[in-house]
Amino acid sequence: MSVRNPKDDEEELKARLAIAMGKGKTIKEFIQFITDDEIDDELVEAIKNRIKFASESDETIDVHALITGMLAVQGKWI
């Protein structure tokens, strides 16, 4: 699963409408869905920051790989 900026205004509008209709999840909810575990707020912020950086650089990012990679690194530091 990847994330990227909308290609155009129409795509952005569709995404905003879906979110307004309750079809979106928070980053924390998505991480918990993938990991099936409680996640601390620091990890959520780190992932949000990486996604924001990718967005600002017009980079497509594999969110699943990002989350699993950051969890693996976090596990090594505990």
SVG drawing of the C-alpha trace seen along z (x, -y; Angstrom):
<svg xmlns="http://www.w3.org/2000/svg" viewBox="-21 -21 40 29">
<polyline fill="none" stroke="black" stroke-width="0.4" points="0.0,0.0 1.4,-3.4 0.6,-7.0 1.2,-10.0 -0.2,-13.4 -3.3,-13.6 -2.7,-13.9 -5.1,-16.7 -7.9,-18.7 -10.5,-16.1 -8.6,-13.3 -8.1,-15.5 -11.8,-16.3 -12.7,-12.6 -10.3,-11.8 -11.7,-14.7 -15.3,-13.5 -14.4,-9.9 -12.9,-11.2 -15.9,-13.4 -18.2,-10.4 -16.3,-8.5 -14.3,-6.2 -10.9,-7.3 -8.8,-6.1 -6.3,-8.0 -2.7,-7.1 -2.8,-5.5 -5.8,-3.4 -4.1,-2.2 -0.9,-1.3 -2.9,0.6 -4.8,2.4 -1.5,3.5 0.3,4.4 -2.8,5.6 -1.1,3.9 -1.2,0.7 1.1,-2.0 2.8,-4.8 2.3,-8.4 6.0,-8.9 6.0,-6.2 2.8,-7.7 4.5,-11.1 7.6,-9.7 5.5,-7.9 3.4,-11.1 6.6,-13.1 8.0,-10.7 4.8,-10.7 4.7,-14.5 8.3,-14.6 7.4,-12.3 4.4,-14.4 6.4,-17.6 9.0,-15.9 6.2,-14.5 7.5,-11.0 5.3,-7.9 5.9,-5.9 5.1,-2.3 3.3,-2.9 3.3,0.8 7.0,1.1 7.6,-2.2 5.5,-1.0 7.0,2.5 10.5,1.0 10.1,-1.5 8.6,1.1 11.6,3.3 14.0,0.5 12.0,-0.4 12.2,3.3 15.9,3.2 16.2,0.2 14.0,1.5"/>
</svg>
